[in-house]
Amino acid sequence: MKSVEQKVNLHIYHAPAHKTGRQLLTQKNVDIAVVIVSFAGLISAIAFLLTMR
């Protein structure tokens, strides 16, 4: 049996960050927005369950 070796070179491409003006959708802003929406959903679910009586 022949052993077959495959050499895989993975090159991860990182796009350069264009810093033209203020960026609204940075990763930090997206994370903050997700946390706020998650808390809003949690509060909404709690309010719904409390008023279900």
C-alpha angles and dihedrals in degrees: 000000000000119000112226117209121196118197112207119189111194115198114187111208117217113194111224113251109247107218100196105144124320117332115218100191104055118149091253092053092048091050091050091049091050091051092049093048091047092052090047090053091048092051090047092051092049091049090049093050093047092052095046094088 
